[in-house]
């Protein structure tokens, strides 16, 4: 436990430092927040326009879909807050040889690579996503269900773990490719798939695509299962599958990252 407490304290210190640095350039910080708010506003206007012309998208009504959008926005913003910018910088660390300085520190390399900076400009977006989910539940007249209230943060954390695992594996490829910007296009593909309920992929080739990105590359579990757990039919097998996938991918991504580090050639070699 002392090890976990140490890393938690370190993450808190890194976050406090990042906030101090952000506030040194307040105008830029505020603009970034405004951009995130506008992006959420555009999403809400778009889906409100859709539901002005139909009652259901697949089998999701407006309140349920609003909860899905809030869940997606909170998930994506949390990824950007904690991991995305750090992972984007990994290729530069490899190319410049600055990764040497991280490897020399008496701390876990994966922690330092993926968590050394906190993007505070997207923290309000996490809260806004939570507010959208709350508004959706109020619109639905959602009855308090303790089982769902307990399961939701668990599967939400598992969705975050799945997304982080894919991002870490894409990041690790920089050791071999150095400039792996094209591979990051896959990450934006994944986030695009996370944005929609799996139910819209129901016919012909779309059904194959939905199954592929649920069971082979399970990015559709990231938002679909938490949202369905809260506002649709509770599916214990889907919850259990998501937990298993999250644990497995965390293990696989950790091994892949360690393999990449073993292939790394430092600036002095």
C-alpha positions as CSV (number, residue, x, y, z in Angstrom):
1,X,0.0,0.0,0.0
2,X,2.9,2.4,0.7
3,X,3.9,2.1,-2.9
4,X,0.5,3.1,-4.2
5,X,0.3,5.9,-1.7
6,X,3.7,7.1,-3.0
7,X,2.5,7.3,-6.5
8,X,-0.7,8.9,-5.5
9,X,1.2,11.6,-3.7
10,X,3.5,12.0,-6.7
11,X,0.5,12.3,-9.1
12,X,-1.0,15.0,-6.8
13,X,2.3,16.9,-6.8
14,X,2.6,16.7,-10.6
15,X,-1.0,17.8,-11.0
16,X,-0.4,20.8,-8.7
17,X,2.7,21.8,-10.6
18,X,0.9,21.5,-14.0
19,X,-1.9,23.7,-12.6
20,X,0.5,26.3,-11.5
21,X,2.1,26.3,-15.0
22,X,-1.2,26.6,-16.7
23,X,-2.3,29.5,-14.6
24,X,0.9,31.3,-15.6
25,X,-0.7,31.6,-19.0
26,X,-4.3,32.3,-18.0
27,X,-5.5,33.5,-21.4
28,X,-4.4,30.3,-23.2
29,X,-5.9,28.2,-20.3
30,X,-9.3,30.0,-20.6
31,X,-9.3,29.7,-24.4
32,X,-8.7,25.9,-24.1
33,X,-11.6,25.6,-21.7
34,X,-13.9,27.6,-24.0
35,X,-13.0,25.4,-26.9
36,X,-13.9,22.3,-24.9
37,X,-17.3,23.8,-23.9
38,X,-18.0,24.8,-27.5
39,X,-17.3,21.2,-28.6
40,X,-19.8,19.9,-26.1
41,X,-22.3,22.5,-27.2
42,X,-21.9,21.4,-30.8
43,X,-22.4,17.8,-29.9
44,X,-25.6,18.6,-27.9
45,X,-27.0,20.8,-30.7
46,X,-26.3,18.1,-33.3
47,X,-28.1,15.4,-31.3
48,X,-30.9,17.7,-30.3
49,X,-31.5,18.4,-34.0
50,X,-31.5,14.6,-34.7
51,X,-34.1,13.9,-32.0
52,X,-36.2,16.8,-33.2
53,X,-36.9,14.6,-36.3
54,X,-37.0,11.1,-34.7
55,X,-37.9,9.6,-31.4
56,X,-35.2,6.9,-31.4
57,X,-31.7,6.3,-32.7
58,X,-31.5,2.5,-32.9
59,X,-33.4,1.7,-29.6
60,X,-32.0,4.8,-27.7
61,X,-34.5,7.6,-26.9
62,X,-33.4,11.2,-26.4
63,X,-32.8,11.0,-22.7
64,X,-30.8,7.7,-23.0
65,X,-28.8,9.1,-25.9
66,X,-28.1,12.3,-23.9
67,X,-26.7,10.1,-21.1
68,X,-24.5,8.3,-23.6
69,X,-23.1,11.6,-25.0
70,X,-22.3,12.8,-21.5
71,X,-20.6,9.5,-20.7
72,X,-18.6,9.7,-23.9
73,X,-17.6,13.3,-23.3
74,X,-16.6,12.6,-19.6
75,X,-14.5,9.6,-20.7
76,X,-12.8,11.3,-23.6
77,X,-12.0,14.4,-21.4
78,X,-10.6,12.2,-18.7
79,X,-8.3,10.5,-21.2
80,X,-7.1,13.9,-22.4
81,X,-6.7,15.2,-18.8
82,X,-4.5,12.3,-17.6
83,X,-2.9,10.5,-20.6
84,X,-3.2,11.8,-24.1
85,X,-0.8,14.7,-24.1
86,X,1.8,12.6,-22.2
87,X,1.6,9.8,-24.7
88,X,1.7,12.2,-27.7
89,X,5.1,13.4,-26.4
90,X,6.6,9.9,-26.1
91,X,7.8,9.9,-29.8
92,X,9.7,13.1,-29.1
93,X,11.3,11.6,-26.0
94,X,12.5,8.6,-28.1
95,X,13.7,10.7,-31.0
96,X,15.6,13.2,-28.8
97,X,17.0,10.7,-26.4
98,X,15.3,12.4,-23.4
99,X,13.7,9.1,-22.6
100,X,17.1,8.3,-21.0
101,X,16.3,10.7,-18.1
102,X,13.0,9.1,-17.4
103,X,14.5,5.6,-17.4
104,X,17.2,6.7,-14.9
105,X,14.6,7.9,-12.3
106,X,13.8,5.5,-9.4
107,X,10.2,5.3,-10.5
108,X,8.0,3.2,-12.7
109,X,8.7,4.2,-16.3
110,X,5.1,3.6,-17.4
111,X,3.8,6.0,-14.7
112,X,6.3,8.7,-15.7
113,X,5.7,8.3,-19.4
114,X,1.9,8.4,-19.2
115,X,1.1,10.4,-16.1
116,X,3.8,13.0,-15.7
117,X,1.6,15.9,-16.8
118,X,-2.0,16.8,-16.1
119,X,-4.0,18.8,-18.7
120,X,-6.1,20.9,-16.5
121,X,-7.9,22.7,-19.4
122,X,-10.0,19.5,-19.9
123,X,-11.0,19.0,-16.3
124,X,-14.1,21.2,-16.7
125,X,-15.1,19.0,-19.6
126,X,-15.1,16.0,-17.3
127,X,-17.5,17.9,-14.9
128,X,-19.6,19.0,-17.9
129,X,-19.9,15.4,-19.0
130,X,-21.1,14.5,-15.6
131,X,-23.6,17.3,-15.6
132,X,-25.0,16.1,-18.9
133,X,-25.4,12.6,-17.5
134,X,-27.2,14.0,-14.5
135,X,-29.5,16.1,-16.7
136,X,-30.2,13.0,-18.8
137,X,-31.2,11.0,-15.7
138,X,-33.5,13.8,-14.6
139,X,-35.1,13.9,-18.0
140,X,-35.7,10.2,-17.9
141,X,-37.1,10.4,-14.4
142,X,-34.5,7.7,-13.5
143,X,-35.4,5.8,-10.3
144,X,-32.6,5.4,-7.9
145,X,-31.1,1.9,-8.4
146,X,-28.3,1.1,-6.0
147,X,-27.0,-1.8,-8.0
148,X,-26.6,0.4,-11.1
149,X,-25.0,3.1,-9.0
150,X,-22.4,0.7,-7.7
151,X,-21.7,-0.9,-11.1
152,X,-21.5,2.3,-13.1
153,X,-18.3,3.6,-11.7
154,X,-16.7,0.2,-11.9
155,X,-17.5,-0.3,-15.6
156,X,-16.7,3.4,-16.3
157,X,-13.2,2.8,-14.7
158,X,-12.9,-0.4,-16.8
159,X,-13.8,1.6,-19.9
160,X,-11.1,4.1,-19.0
161,X,-8.6,1.2,-18.5
162,X,-9.4,-0.3,-21.9
163,X,-9.0,3.1,-23.7
164,X,-5.7,3.7,-21.8
165,X,-4.4,0.3,-22.7
166,X,-4.9,0.9,-26.4
167,X,-3.4,4.3,-26.2
168,X,-0.3,2.9,-24.4
169,X,0.2,0.2,-27.0
170,X,0.0,2.8,-29.8
171,X,2.4,5.0,-27.9
172,X,4.9,2.2,-27.5
173,X,5.3,1.7,-31.2
174,X,7.3,5.0,-31.3
175,X,10.3,2.9,-30.2
176,X,10.3,1.2,-33.6
177,X,8.8,3.8,-35.8
178,X,10.0,7.0,-34.0
179,X,7.5,9.1,-35.9
180,X,4.3,7.2,-35.4
181,X,1.8,10.0,-36.1
182,X,0.0,7.8,-38.7
183,X,-0.7,5.3,-35.9
184,X,-2.3,7.9,-33.8
185,X,-4.9,8.2,-36.5
186,X,-6.0,4.8,-35.2
187,X,-6.6,6.4,-31.8
188,X,-8.9,9.0,-33.4
189,X,-10.6,6.2,-35.2
190,X,-11.2,4.5,-31.9
191,X,-12.6,7.6,-30.3
192,X,-14.9,8.0,-33.2
193,X,-16.2,4.5,-32.7
194,X,-16.6,5.1,-29.0
195,X,-18.9,8.1,-29.8
196,X,-21.8,5.9,-31.1
197,X,-23.9,3.1,-29.5
198,X,-23.1,-0.3,-30.8
199,X,-26.8,-0.8,-31.6
200,X,-26.5,1.4,-34.7
201,X,-24.2,-1.3,-36.2
202,X,-27.0,-3.8,-36.8
203,X,-27.2,-4.7,-40.5
204,X,-25.1,-6.5,-43.0
205,X,-21.4,-5.5,-43.0
206,X,-22.1,-3.0,-40.2
207,X,-23.0,-5.8,-37.9
208,X,-19.7,-7.5,-38.6
209,X,-18.0,-4.2,-37.9
210,X,-19.8,-3.9,-34.6
211,X,-18.8,-7.4,-33.5
212,X,-15.2,-6.8,-34.6
213,X,-14.9,-3.7,-32.5
214,X,-16.6,-5.3,-29.6
215,X,-14.9,-8.7,-29.3
216,X,-11.7,-8.5,-31.3
217,X,-10.6,-4.8,-30.8
218,X,-13.1,-4.0,-28.0
219,X,-13.1,-0.2,-28.2
220,X,-17.0,-0.2,-28.3
221,X,-17.0,-1.5,-24.8
222,X,-15.5,1.8,-23.5
223,X,-18.6,3.9,-23.4
224,X,-21.4,1.5,-24.5
225,X,-21.3,-0.8,-21.4
226,X,-21.2,2.0,-18.8
227,X,-24.0,3.9,-20.5
228,X,-26.1,0.8,-21.0
229,X,-25.5,-0.3,-17.4
230,X,-27.0,3.0,-16.2
231,X,-30.0,3.7,-18.5
232,X,-30.7,0.5,-20.5
233,X,-31.2,-3.1,-19.6
234,X,-28.6,-4.3,-17.0
235,X,-26.5,-7.0,-18.6
236,X,-24.4,-8.8,-16.0
237,X,-22.5,-10.8,-18.7
238,X,-21.5,-7.6,-20.5
239,X,-20.3,-6.1,-17.2
240,X,-18.3,-9.2,-16.4
241,X,-16.9,-9.3,-20.0
242,X,-15.8,-5.6,-19.7
243,X,-14.0,-6.2,-16.4
244,X,-12.2,-9.2,-17.8
245,X,-11.2,-7.3,-21.0
246,X,-10.0,-4.3,-18.9
247,X,-7.7,-6.5,-16.7
248,X,-6.4,-8.5,-19.7
249,X,-5.6,-5.4,-21.7
250,X,-3.9,-3.6,-18.8
251,X,-1.7,-6.7,-18.5
252,X,-1.0,-7.0,-22.3
253,X,-0.3,-3.2,-22.7
254,X,2.1,-3.3,-19.7
255,X,4.0,-6.2,-21.3
256,X,4.0,-4.5,-24.7
257,X,5.3,-1.3,-23.2
258,X,8.1,-3.2,-21.3
259,X,9.0,-5.0,-24.6
260,X,9.3,-1.6,-26.3
261,X,11.6,-0.3,-23.7
262,X,13.9,-3.3,-24.1
263,X,14.1,-2.4,-27.8
264,X,14.9,1.2,-27.1
265,X,18.4,2.4,-27.9
266,X,19.4,5.3,-25.7
267,X,21.0,8.5,-27.0
268,X,24.4,7.3,-25.8
269,X,24.2,4.0,-27.7
